[in-house]
Amino acid sequence: MNLTAYKKTIRILSIAVLFMFPAYLVFKLAFGRTGQQPEQPKAQYVGKENCKECHLEEYNDWVGSHHDLAMDVANDSTVLGDFSDVTIEGNGITHRLYKKDGRFFAYTDGPDGKMQSYEIKYVFGYTPLQQYLVEFDGGRLQTLPITWNTEAHNWYHMADSLYKDQNIDANNWLHWTNQAQTWNGMCAECHSTNVVKGYDPETDTYHTTYSEIDVSCEACHGPGSQHVEWANLPEYSRDQFENYGLEVKTSGVTNGEYVNTCARCHSRKSTLQDYDHSAASIYDNMVPALPGEPSWHIDGQIKDEDYVYASFMQSKMFQRQREVQCNDCHNVHSGERLMDGNDLCLQCHQKEVYDSYNHHHHKQAGEPGEAVVSKLGIKYEVGSGTECINCHMPGQYYMGVDFRSDHSFRIPRPDLSVKNGTPNACNQCHADKSNQWADQSITKWFGTHRRFHYSEAFAEAKEGRPEAATKLKTIIDNDLYPLNIRSLAIETLGTNFPDSIVSVLDDYLTNTEAALRLSALKTIQIPSDKNIQRLLNALTDATKAVRTEAAQHLMQAGDRIPGKYQKTYQQALDEYKAILLYNADFPIGKYNLANFYYNQNQMKEAEKYYLAAISQDSELPFIKLNLAYLYNRTGQNEKAEQQFLDYLKKEPNDANALFSLGLLLAEMGKYDASLEALLNVRKLAPGHPRVNHNIAMMYDFMHDKGQAENYLKEEITFSDDLNSRMELLSFYLDNNYGEKALDYGLKILEKYPDAEQVRQIVDQLQAQMK
């Protein structure tokens, strides 16, 4: 099991339907929550056996599929690994797999680092690998790192494949006994049906349930009780049911609606709640990750375990034709491809144009030539270059042995590899050749013209080049670009060019796409009156992700929320808190929950969850930084100092944290240590705001007036404003340096002739010296 990151749909109305609705009603349907509707009986899960009688063909396709075999109880028929008392070397330890009294066991390192035996209760997955689950206290199931390769028929250790450069001992969050490998939060929702995580943050325990152990019919189609009721009625009585009584519509839908059905599990995402099939938008259940760095390459190609949703969303097949969806290539019940080889692509693409040498420029199988070995060690025989997927769906291995193809179906761009270091299909196969060689080959075959690619704007933004802002705006405003790329462009513009986002912000805060509204909200950082009003407007958005994003930002507004918005704000804040509690099994979830309590001035709760997060994952030093600020705010300065010191051991170059420590030490009366910290800040970041001023104040306090004067002058070279000059003038006055004060006051007036306060000081000094 690999890490799943803390992993859209406004339906497209036809022009004819739009003409039937008044404009205000269309707007309300898109952005506002309507009044209470008559409550319908909630559909219940009934199990696959109730589907089998009428849908036997689909059922038979499903049997034996990856969905069917996603999880099962460990027994002789489901366990594929060799448990005949074998040993495996992995992560620097010798592990043993054996069977006793008909049960399966692994002898491996436990949560205390000591070797002991664990019974395997469940199998997880089928091919190309199978993993094994062990029960722990607190309702947890943990995933063993000792994994069976079902194709090579051998054992391997996941840490050796995924974390080669790390020491994954029992104290590490990635160790198999810790939360990174906890089935309940990391895996369950996509491997079983009707999963309720059931996490209790107060006791840090789970009561996870499911209606079926595998990914069965209702995992995709939703609870089926009303569909069964519909099926049992005579035809003339069925009109009361919409969509045959099913909560999920899978026919007569746009490709976006169809693909969103699969996005739940086939995307990298953040989860907001237990999955609700009746939700109007996937953004009520989850927030799909945008295909940006560091999890993706800068051009949107897969890098980390990114699944396929964000890739397919980038593809021309999804974006421009608005036709292609998952079941055009896959039998969605078996998961298998509909056809083999290029025939799958030739359903749409002309054979004589694309399945020809003039397009792929590679030899056919049987022609003379030599095989190539790719960067991944895959041997490609002569003829492999004629296969569409090898050029347009390059892939990589995840979880050690699981090869997955990139579903963005992109044209190879070695020219972008030269510019930005991104991979390309040509050099992934021809590992012995350079990117320049590949680019020259493309030029020879297809000419010198290269279309603008959105990654060029992202790369320029990363470099801070001003022209990137214009290019990002072009991407944002053009709906021919993929939706998730436009969302990423909004967030990139807001991060790198905050002044440039202002002109387009309001347009996207009211866009019909929840993804764009959400990204626009994320760019709001400064709690100005106008921004607060924007956030207040978003509190009534139809989509949970948008409402709760607004509530999160508004926590910084304090008492600036008008009374008429208080109820709506509290409702959205309660939703946001529920999301935090749902995700509090993760250390980052605990950290976010602690931040929530901190902003609500509930310091005891904030401290509890900061400490819990640190206990769960000691490799997140920034949590200690937040805890240090909490202790300082609550007058526990000794504890604050220790947290700052612990943090700075991990992040010694964080000048901001070191500056805060310097101020804290001064507050505690530890002046020598304070001065040392502030001087180190100046070494790390000479232009750090106010550091020279604070050093000067320390020297002044310690009666080293010369050094104090020098650092106040140094502050002026960096700040170059009236305030920094006034501080030097005040220093002269406080220390009775009358002549220096007068001379310097006159110099200030030369640069700031309207500085009335300075003029008054100068007049007084001149009067005194007469």
C-alpha positions as a printed Julia matrix, in Angstrom:
770×3 Matrix{Float64}:
   0.0     0.0     0.0
   1.47    3.36   -0.95
   0.63    6.73    0.53
  -2.56    8.28   -0.62
  -2.37   11.9    -0.35
  -4.67   13.9     1.56
  -6.78   12.95   -1.5
 -16.73   18.06  -10.07
 -19.71   18.22  -11.02
 -22.04   21.11  -11.93
 -24.12   19.46  -14.6
 -23.91   20.98  -18.05
 -27.32   22.28  -19.01
 -28.15   22.29  -22.69
 -29.0    25.59  -24.38
 -32.59   24.44  -24.73
 -32.9    23.89  -20.99
 -31.25   27.2   -20.21
 -33.87   29.03  -22.22
 -36.55   27.43  -20.08
 -35.16   28.88  -16.83
 -35.1    32.5   -15.69
 -31.52   33.72  -15.28
 -31.84   34.25  -11.53
 -32.97   30.64  -11.07
 -30.04   29.21  -13.02
 -27.67   31.28  -10.85
 -29.34   30.06   -7.68
 -29.12   26.42   -8.76
 -25.4    26.8    -9.4
 -24.34   28.84   -6.39
 -26.99   28.83   -3.7
 -28.44   26.23   -1.38
 -32.16   26.0    -1.9
 -34.79   25.63    0.8
 -35.79   22.42    2.49
 -37.06   19.72    0.14
 -39.51   17.0     1.14
 -37.45   14.31    2.83
 -37.23   11.08    0.86
 -36.62    7.68    2.45
 -32.88    7.1     2.49
 -31.73    4.32    0.18
 -30.1     1.34    1.87
 -27.34   -1.03    0.74
 -28.74   -4.4    -0.27
 -25.68   -6.35   -1.53
 -24.58   -7.77   -4.85
 -26.83  -10.83   -4.68
 -29.83   -8.55   -5.17
 -28.26   -7.27   -8.41
 -27.24  -10.62   -9.84
 -30.65  -11.85  -11.0
 -31.29   -8.97  -13.41
 -27.7    -8.04  -14.23
 -26.08  -11.43  -14.67
 -23.81  -10.4   -17.55
 -22.38   -7.46  -15.62
 -22.1    -9.64  -12.5
 -20.15  -12.3   -14.38
 -17.8    -9.65  -15.76
 -17.22   -8.37  -12.25
 -16.46  -11.77  -10.7
 -12.69  -12.2   -10.57
 -12.02   -8.53  -11.37
  -9.69   -6.27   -9.41
 -12.77   -4.76   -7.79
 -14.05   -8.17   -6.74
 -10.64   -9.15   -5.37
  -9.84   -5.79   -3.77
 -10.0    -7.28   -0.27
 -10.93  -10.6     1.31
 -10.58  -12.72    4.42
  -7.28  -14.58    4.52
  -7.73  -18.29    3.8
  -6.3   -21.02    1.59
  -8.23  -19.84   -1.47
  -7.46  -16.12   -1.18
  -3.82  -16.04    0.01
  -1.49  -16.08   -3.0
   1.86  -15.68   -1.2
   4.24  -18.46   -0.22
   3.83  -19.13    3.51
   5.75  -22.39    3.55
   8.1   -21.22    6.33
  10.16  -18.97    4.06
  12.4   -16.04    4.98
  12.95  -12.71    3.26
  15.58  -10.03    3.82
  14.02   -6.57    3.84
  14.69   -3.17    5.39
  17.77   -4.64    7.05
  15.8    -7.39    8.85
  15.17  -11.09    8.25
  11.41  -11.77    8.17
   9.66  -15.12    8.19
   6.36  -16.15    6.57
   4.74  -19.34    7.81
   1.49  -21.17    8.37
   0.24  -22.74   11.62
  -3.03  -24.49   12.42
  -4.47  -23.38    9.09
  -3.68  -19.71    9.78
  -1.1   -17.42    8.18
   1.62  -15.58   10.1
   4.46  -13.11    9.58
   7.41  -12.89   11.96
   8.6    -9.3    11.66
   9.47   -6.12   13.57
   6.61   -4.66   15.6
   5.72   -1.21   16.95
   8.48   -1.45   19.57
  11.05   -2.6    17.0
  11.15   -6.11   18.44
  10.57   -9.21   16.34
   7.32  -11.06   16.92
   4.65  -13.05   15.08
   1.49  -11.47   13.66
  -1.51  -13.3    12.29
  -2.71  -12.21    8.88
  -6.46  -11.59    8.89
  -7.11  -10.2     5.4
  -5.61  -10.16    1.93
  -5.47   -6.93    0.0
  -5.34   -6.81   -3.79
  -4.71   -9.5    -6.33
  -2.3    -8.57   -9.11
   0.44   -7.54   -9.75
   0.9    -7.62   -5.99
  -0.93   -8.8    -2.9
  -0.62   -7.27    0.56
  -1.64   -8.59    3.96
  -3.48   -6.96    6.87
  -2.9    -7.47   10.59
  -5.33   -6.5    13.38
  -4.16   -4.11   16.1
  -5.82   -2.57   19.14
  -8.11    0.39   18.62
  -9.86   -1.17   15.63
  -6.86   -0.69   13.36
  -5.82   -2.88   10.49
  -2.17   -2.41    9.52
  -0.61   -3.31    6.17
   2.5    -5.47    6.24
   5.37   -4.16    4.08
   6.27   -7.73    3.14
   4.49   -8.02   -0.2
   3.88  -10.86   -2.64
   4.71  -10.2    -6.31
   1.98  -12.23   -8.02
   3.67  -12.12  -11.41
   7.26  -12.96  -10.45
   6.02  -15.19   -7.58
   8.39  -13.83   -4.97
   8.39  -11.72   -1.82
   9.72   -8.17   -1.6
   9.79   -5.55    1.14
   7.91   -2.34    0.32
  10.38   -0.11    2.18
  13.23   -1.34   -0.02
  11.23   -0.36   -3.1
   9.75    2.95   -2.01
  11.99    4.4     0.7
  15.47    3.26   -0.28
  17.2     6.3     1.2
  15.31    6.35    4.5
  15.6     4.45    7.75
  12.08    3.11    8.24
  12.3     1.99   11.86
   9.43    1.61   14.33
   9.55    5.32   15.18
   9.05    6.4    11.59
   5.55    7.38   10.46
   6.03    5.2     7.37
   6.68    2.06    9.4
   4.03   -0.56    8.8
   2.69   -0.35   12.36
   2.12    3.41   12.15
  -0.62    5.54   10.63
   0.84    5.79    7.12
  -0.02    2.12    6.68
  -3.33    2.07    8.56
  -6.01    0.48    6.37
  -8.87    2.36    8.03
  -7.7     5.79    6.87
  -5.39    5.06    3.97
  -7.07    2.29    2.0
 -10.49    1.17    3.16
 -12.7     3.67    1.33
 -11.55    2.41   -2.09
 -11.26   -1.31   -1.4
 -14.66   -2.06    0.15
 -18.29   -1.0    -0.25
 -20.16    1.47    1.95
 -17.17    2.19    4.17
 -17.78    4.24    7.31
 -14.38    5.12    8.76
 -15.71    5.55   12.29
 -12.68    7.35   13.72
 -13.0     8.77   17.24
 -10.4    11.55   17.76
 -11.0    11.62   21.51
  -9.93    8.0    21.98
  -7.82    7.76   18.8
  -9.65    4.55   17.86
 -11.63    3.25   14.9
 -14.91    1.46   14.5
 -14.72    1.0    10.74
 -17.59   -0.78    9.0
 -18.55   -1.79    5.47
 -21.5    -3.58    3.91
 -19.36   -5.69    1.56
 -15.68   -6.46    1.91
 -14.84   -5.84   -1.74
 -15.7    -3.18   -4.34
 -19.14   -4.4    -5.27
 -22.02   -3.04   -7.39
 -23.18   -0.42   -4.89
 -19.7     1.04   -4.46
 -20.2     2.71   -7.86
 -23.98    2.76   -8.33
 -24.88    3.74   -4.78
 -27.25    2.02   -2.33
 -29.72   -0.12   -4.27
 -32.81   -0.58   -2.08
 -34.93    1.86   -4.07
 -33.75    0.34   -7.34
 -34.85   -3.06   -6.1
 -38.18   -1.53   -5.13
 -38.44   -0.02   -8.63
 -37.64   -3.36  -10.25
 -40.34   -5.15   -8.25
 -43.07   -2.74   -9.34
 -45.19   -3.18  -12.48
 -44.06   -0.86  -15.26
 -47.01    1.52  -14.91
 -46.08    2.22  -11.25
 -42.45    3.12  -11.75
 -42.88    6.8   -12.65
 -42.35    7.94   -9.06
 -38.69    6.88   -9.28
 -36.02    8.91  -11.03
 -33.06    7.13  -12.65
 -34.59    3.7   -11.92
 -34.32    4.4    -8.2
 -30.51    4.66   -8.3
 -28.64    7.54   -6.72
 -25.87    7.5    -9.32
 -26.69    8.12  -12.95
 -24.38    6.29  -15.35
 -26.24    6.61  -18.66
 -27.35    9.71  -20.51
 -24.65   11.76  -18.74
 -21.75   13.92  -19.87
 -18.32   12.37  -19.91
 -17.44   14.61  -16.96
 -20.28   13.19  -14.89
 -19.29    9.67  -15.89
 -15.61   10.12  -15.09
 -16.45   11.71  -11.74
 -18.07    8.41  -10.74
 -14.64    6.8   -11.0
 -12.75    9.78   -9.57
 -13.68    8.8    -6.03
 -11.01    6.1    -6.03
  -8.96    6.76   -9.14
  -7.68   10.18   -8.09
  -5.23   11.65   -5.67
  -7.43   13.68   -3.36
  -8.35   15.08    0.01
 -11.41   13.44    1.57
 -14.1    15.51    3.27
 -16.42   12.83    4.63
 -17.59    9.23    4.25
 -18.71    8.97    0.64
 -22.27   10.08   -0.06
 -23.51    8.95   -3.48
 -26.42   11.38   -3.36
 -24.15   14.45   -3.18
 -24.66   16.85   -6.06
 -20.93   17.4    -6.6
 -17.8    15.4    -5.98
 -16.63   18.54   -4.17
 -19.09   17.66   -1.43
 -17.14   14.45   -0.81
 -13.58   15.22   -1.8
 -11.16   17.67   -3.39
  -9.15   16.17   -6.26
  -5.5    17.21   -6.19
  -4.34   19.53   -8.95
  -1.56   18.18  -11.21
   1.21   20.45   -9.98
   4.6    20.07   -8.36
   5.88   18.31   -6.34
   3.51   15.36   -6.82
   3.38   15.79  -10.59
   6.01   17.03  -13.0
   5.65   20.68  -13.93
   3.99   19.7   -17.23
   1.35   17.55  -15.48
   2.93   14.16  -16.13
   2.63   11.57  -13.38
   5.4    11.48  -10.78
   4.24   10.3    -7.36
   1.29    7.94   -6.97
  -1.13   10.18   -8.84
  -3.64    7.65  -10.21
  -5.38    8.55  -13.47
  -8.11   11.15  -12.9
  -5.95   14.29  -12.99
  -4.13   12.89  -16.02
  -7.25   12.03  -18.0
  -8.72   15.46  -17.19
  -5.72   16.95  -19.06
  -6.25   14.83  -22.16
  -7.65   16.19  -25.42
 -10.03   13.23  -25.53
 -11.71   14.38  -22.36
 -11.33   18.12  -22.77
 -12.1    18.87  -26.4
 -14.26   16.12  -27.8
 -16.38   15.94  -24.64
 -17.16   12.38  -25.58
 -14.53    9.97  -24.33
 -15.02    8.42  -20.91
 -13.72    5.43  -18.99
 -16.01    2.84  -20.57
 -14.85    3.76  -24.1
 -11.62    1.91  -23.32
 -12.49   -0.29  -20.34
 -15.18   -2.76  -19.47
 -16.03   -1.01  -16.23
 -17.34   -4.18  -14.61
 -14.3    -6.33  -15.32
 -11.81   -3.48  -15.48
 -10.22   -5.01  -18.55
  -9.49   -3.09  -21.76
 -12.09   -3.61  -24.47
  -9.5    -4.5   -27.1
  -5.83   -5.31  -27.33
  -3.07   -3.23  -28.87
  -3.72   -0.37  -31.23
  -7.24   -1.58  -32.01
  -8.38    0.18  -28.87
  -7.2     3.56  -30.2
  -8.35    2.85  -33.73
 -11.94    2.92  -32.52
 -11.64    6.68  -33.06
  -8.33    7.38  -34.81
  -7.9     6.61  -38.5
  -5.72    3.56  -39.06
  -4.2     4.77  -42.32
  -3.13    8.03  -40.67
  -2.03    7.01  -37.18
  -1.14    3.32  -37.43
   1.48    4.09  -40.06
   5.21    4.68  -40.3
   4.64    8.33  -41.27
   3.1     8.85  -37.84
   5.07    6.66  -35.44
   8.39    6.39  -37.38
   9.26    3.04  -35.8
   9.97   -0.39  -37.24
   7.34   -3.09  -37.31
   7.8    -6.33  -35.39
  10.02   -8.72  -37.37
  12.06   -6.02  -39.08
  15.81   -6.0   -38.43
  16.95   -4.02  -35.43
  17.81   -4.24  -31.75
  15.68   -4.05  -28.63
  16.06   -1.09  -26.27
  16.05   -1.14  -22.49
  14.11    1.73  -20.92
  15.03    3.83  -17.9
  12.77    1.55  -15.87
  14.63   -1.53  -17.06
  11.84   -2.7   -19.38
  13.05   -4.39  -22.55
  11.2    -3.14  -25.64
  11.55   -5.39  -28.65
  11.59   -4.14  -32.23
   8.01   -3.22  -33.11
   7.16   -1.85  -29.69
   7.51    1.69  -31.02
   4.46    1.19  -33.24
   2.2     0.71  -30.21
   0.24    3.85  -29.37
   0.54    3.45  -25.6
   4.35    3.41  -25.62
   4.52    6.92  -27.1
   1.34    8.45  -25.73
   0.9     6.67  -22.38
   4.37    6.29  -20.87
   4.25    5.0   -17.32
   6.24    4.09  -14.27
   6.25    1.62  -11.42
   4.44    2.27   -8.18
   4.47    0.14   -5.05
   7.57   -1.55   -6.42
   6.07   -3.69   -9.2
   2.83   -2.02  -10.33
   3.34   -0.41  -13.75
   0.77    2.29  -14.5
   0.38    4.35  -17.64
  -0.1     8.1   -17.75
  -3.67    8.74  -18.94
  -3.09   12.26  -20.28
  -2.42   10.81  -23.75
   0.11   13.52  -24.48
   2.31   14.13  -27.5
   5.98   13.54  -26.62
   7.74   16.89  -26.09
  11.5    16.39  -25.74
  11.9    20.14  -26.35
  10.21   20.72  -22.98
  12.52   18.12  -21.46
  15.46   20.22  -22.66
  13.92   23.38  -21.13
  12.42   22.08  -17.92
  13.88   18.64  -17.24
  10.5    16.91  -17.63
  10.38   13.31  -18.9
   9.3    12.36  -22.41
   8.3     9.05  -23.94
  11.17    9.03  -26.46
  13.92    9.11  -23.85
  12.1     6.86  -21.43
  12.54    4.08  -23.99
  15.8     5.28  -25.56
  17.55    5.73  -22.24
  20.97    5.86  -23.9
  20.05    8.93  -25.95
  19.82   12.6   -24.98
  16.78   14.86  -24.91
  18.43   16.89  -27.67
  18.64   13.75  -29.84
  14.94   13.12  -29.32
  14.03   16.74  -30.11
  16.08   16.63  -33.31
  14.26   13.45  -34.35
  10.86   15.09  -33.76
  12.0    18.1   -35.81
  13.15   15.85  -38.64
   9.79   14.05  -38.75
   7.31   16.82  -38.0
   9.08   20.15  -38.49
  10.15   22.93  -36.15
   6.73   24.18  -34.99
   5.89   23.48  -31.36
   2.56   24.4   -29.79
   2.56   26.43  -26.6
   2.23   24.1   -23.64
   0.86   25.28  -20.3
   3.93   23.99  -18.52
   5.88   26.85  -20.08
   3.8    29.36  -18.1
   4.21   27.35  -14.88
   7.98   27.1   -15.4
   8.27   30.85  -15.99
   6.17   31.55  -12.89
   8.44   29.3   -10.87
  11.39   31.4   -12.05
   9.54   34.62  -11.13
   9.44   35.93  -14.7
   6.8    38.7   -14.99
   5.58   37.58  -18.43
   4.26   34.4   -16.81
   1.38   36.35  -15.28
  -0.05   37.21  -18.71
   0.3    33.61  -19.89
  -1.37   32.27  -16.75
  -4.3    34.65  -17.28
  -4.63   33.4   -20.85
  -4.85   29.83  -19.59
  -7.39   30.76  -16.91
  -9.67   32.57  -19.34
  -9.62   29.93  -22.08
 -12.0    27.02  -21.49
 -10.17   24.99  -24.14
  -7.56   24.34  -21.48
  -8.26   21.5   -19.03
 -10.3    22.5   -16.01
  -7.73   21.31  -13.5
  -4.96   23.17  -15.35
  -7.03   26.37  -15.26
  -7.53   25.82  -11.52
  -3.81   25.3   -11.07
  -3.13   28.46  -13.08
  -5.41   30.46  -10.76
  -3.56   29.22   -7.68
  -0.15   29.74   -9.32
  -1.09   33.29  -10.31
  -2.31   34.01   -6.78
   0.87   32.62   -5.22
   3.45   34.16   -7.54
   1.7    37.31   -8.77
  -0.86   38.27   -6.09
  -1.43   41.72   -7.6
  -2.37   40.15  -10.95
  -5.07   37.85   -9.55
  -7.21   40.82   -8.45
  -8.51   41.59  -11.94
  -9.87   38.07  -12.51
 -10.74   37.01   -8.98
 -14.42   37.96   -8.93
 -15.08   36.29  -12.29
 -13.94   32.95  -10.91
 -15.48   33.26   -7.48
 -18.83   33.12   -9.32
 -17.9    30.6   -12.02
 -20.23   27.65  -12.59
 -17.33   25.23  -11.96
 -16.77   24.46   -8.28
 -13.11   23.72   -9.03
 -12.49   27.26  -10.25
 -14.45   28.84   -7.4
 -12.42   26.84   -4.9
  -9.07   27.76   -6.44
 -10.07   31.43   -6.58
 -10.91   31.34   -2.87
  -7.54   29.78   -2.06
  -5.75   32.81   -3.49
  -7.32   35.15   -0.91
  -4.71   35.85    1.74
  -5.13   39.44    2.96
  -8.29   39.94    5.09
  -9.22   43.3     3.55
 -12.84   44.45    3.76
 -13.4    43.52    0.11
 -11.87   40.07    0.57
 -13.94   39.46    3.69
 -17.07   40.25    1.7
 -15.97   37.82   -1.01
 -15.53   35.13    1.61
 -18.88   35.92    3.2
 -20.57   35.53   -0.17
 -19.0    32.09   -0.57
 -20.5    30.83    2.7
 -23.75   30.05    0.86
 -22.09   28.21   -2.02
 -23.84   25.02   -3.11
 -20.65   23.01   -2.6
 -19.17   21.95    0.73
 -15.52   22.34   -0.31
 -16.13   25.97   -1.28
 -18.18   26.85    1.82
 -15.66   25.38    4.19
 -12.69   26.97    2.4
 -14.39   30.34    2.95
 -15.03   29.55    6.62
 -11.4    28.57    7.11
 -10.19   31.93    5.73
 -12.77   33.87    7.74
 -11.35   32.55   11.01
  -8.68   35.22   10.52
 -11.31   37.98   10.35
 -12.11   37.93   14.07
 -14.9    40.31   15.01
 -15.15   41.77   11.51
 -17.93   39.38   10.46
 -21.25   41.29   10.45
 -24.04   39.98   12.64
 -26.28   39.08    9.71
 -23.65   36.58    8.52
 -22.92   35.0    11.9
 -25.39   32.11   11.57
 -24.26   31.21    8.04
 -20.62   31.52    9.1
 -21.16   29.24   12.09
 -22.86   26.62    9.9
 -19.93   26.59    7.47
 -17.46   26.6    10.36
 -19.21   23.56   11.86
 -18.91   21.81    8.5
 -15.22   22.69    8.39
 -14.7    21.37   11.91
 -16.45   18.12   10.94
 -13.99   17.71    8.05
 -11.07   18.27   10.43
 -12.42   15.75   12.92
 -12.98   13.24   10.12
  -9.34   13.54    9.05
  -7.86   13.77   12.56
  -6.54   10.21   12.33
  -3.72   11.62   10.19
  -0.96   13.67   11.86
  -1.56   16.52    9.41
  -5.27   16.2    10.26
  -4.48   16.58   13.96
  -2.25   19.55   13.15
  -5.05   21.24   11.16
  -7.53   20.54   13.95
  -5.09   22.06   16.45
  -4.8    25.17   14.26
  -8.6    25.38   14.22
  -8.76   25.32   18.03
  -5.87   27.81   18.23
  -7.77   30.26   16.02
 -10.85   29.71   18.17
  -8.74   30.53   21.26
  -9.3    27.02   22.66
  -5.69   26.58   23.71
  -6.02   23.36   25.72
  -7.58   21.55   22.76
  -5.02   23.06   20.4
  -2.14   21.9    22.6
  -3.62   18.4    22.86
  -3.77   17.91   19.1
  -0.38   19.52   18.41
   1.18   17.07   20.88
  -0.8    14.16   19.41
   0.38   15.04   15.9
   4.02   15.24   17.05
   3.66   11.9    18.82
   2.26   10.32   15.67
   4.88   11.72   13.3
   8.04   13.23   14.73
   9.23   14.08   11.22
   6.92   17.13   11.01
   8.98   19.79   12.81
   6.73   22.68   11.8
   4.16   21.4    14.3
   6.64   22.18   17.06
   6.91   25.7    15.72
   3.16   26.23   16.05
   3.27   24.72   19.52
   6.03   27.17   20.47
   3.82   30.1    19.47
   0.97   28.61   21.5
   3.13   28.31   24.61
   4.38   31.85   24.19
   0.83   33.14   23.79
  -0.26   31.34   26.96
   2.71   32.53   29.01
   4.55   29.18   29.07
   7.8    30.62   27.79
  10.13   27.86   29.02
   8.11   25.33   27.02
   8.02   27.73   24.06
  11.8    28.04   24.11
  12.22   24.26   24.09
   9.87   23.85   21.13
  11.71   26.54   19.18
  15.04   24.82   19.91
  13.69   21.4    18.9
  12.32   22.86   15.69
  15.55   24.66   14.83
  17.54   21.43   15.22
  15.59   20.17   12.19
  15.34   23.5    10.37
  18.44   25.5    11.36
  18.13   27.89    8.41
  14.63   29.14    9.22
  15.42   32.8     9.88
  11.84   33.67   10.82
  11.7    31.02   13.56
  15.14   32.03   14.85
  14.0    35.67   14.94
  10.93   34.69   16.98
  13.18   32.75   19.36
  15.41   35.82   19.73
  12.44   37.97   20.7
  11.2    35.3    23.11
  14.61   35.08   24.81
  14.64   38.85   25.27
  11.17   38.63   26.8
  12.5    35.96   29.18
  15.46   38.18   30.2
  18.02   35.94   28.46
  19.68   38.88   26.75
  22.98   37.33   25.7
  21.19   34.36   24.13
  18.71   36.74   22.5
  21.49   38.83   20.95
  23.26   35.69   19.7
  20.05   34.45   18.04
  19.37   37.83   16.4
  22.94   38.09   15.09
  22.55   34.62   13.58
  19.32   35.74   11.91
  21.27   38.57   10.31
  23.84   36.09    8.99
  21.12   33.88    7.54
  18.99   36.72    6.14
  20.68   40.13    6.23
  17.56   41.82    4.91
  15.2    40.22    7.4
  12.62   42.84    8.46
  13.46   44.5    11.79
  16.37   42.26   12.71
  18.9    45.12   12.65
  16.55   47.28   14.68
  16.18   44.58   17.35
  19.92   43.96   17.46
  20.38   47.69   17.96
  17.88   47.71   20.82
  19.72   44.84   22.5
  23.08   46.67   22.22
  21.42   49.85   23.49
  20.03   47.94   26.49
  23.5    46.46   27.12
  25.02   50.0    26.96
  27.01   49.43   23.77
  25.85   52.66   22.15
  28.28   52.5    19.23
  27.01   49.13   18.07
  23.42   50.22   18.6
  23.98   53.23   16.35
  25.69   51.1    13.68
  22.82   48.62   13.48
  20.18   51.35   13.37
  22.05   52.81   10.4
  22.2    49.32    8.89
  18.43   49.03    9.27
  18.02   52.2     7.18
  20.03   50.7     4.3
  17.5    47.86    4.11
  14.26   49.63    4.99
  14.99   53.05    3.49
  11.84   54.64    4.91
  10.84   57.41    7.28
  10.09   55.0    10.13
  13.61   53.53   10.23
  15.11   57.05   10.15
  12.83   58.13   13.0
  14.14   55.23   15.08
  17.72   56.44   14.66
  16.62   59.98   15.5
  14.84   58.7    18.65
  18.03   56.86   19.64
  19.99   60.1    19.44
  17.37   61.93   21.48
  17.07   59.21   24.14
  20.83   59.22   24.65
  21.11   63.02   24.7
  23.14   63.2    21.47
  21.73   66.65   20.7
  24.06   67.69   17.88
  23.75   64.32   16.13
  19.99   64.48   16.55
  19.82   67.97   15.01
  22.12   67.12   12.08
  20.22   63.93   11.38
  16.83   65.61   11.74
  17.82   68.13    9.06
  18.9    65.28    6.76
  15.52   63.6     7.25
  13.74   66.85    6.3
  15.74   67.03    3.08
  14.24   63.68    2.04
  10.87   64.05    3.8
  10.07   67.79    3.91
   6.48   67.12    5.01
   7.49   65.14    8.13
   5.88   67.51   10.62
   6.96   65.57   13.72
  10.6    65.75   12.61
  10.28   69.46   11.91
   8.98   70.05   15.43
  11.92   68.12   16.9
  14.4    70.08   14.79
  12.81   73.4    15.83
  13.04   72.43   19.5
  16.67   71.34   19.18
  17.63   74.54   17.38
  15.91   76.61   20.07
  17.78   74.73   22.81
  21.16   75.22   21.17
  20.88   78.97   20.65
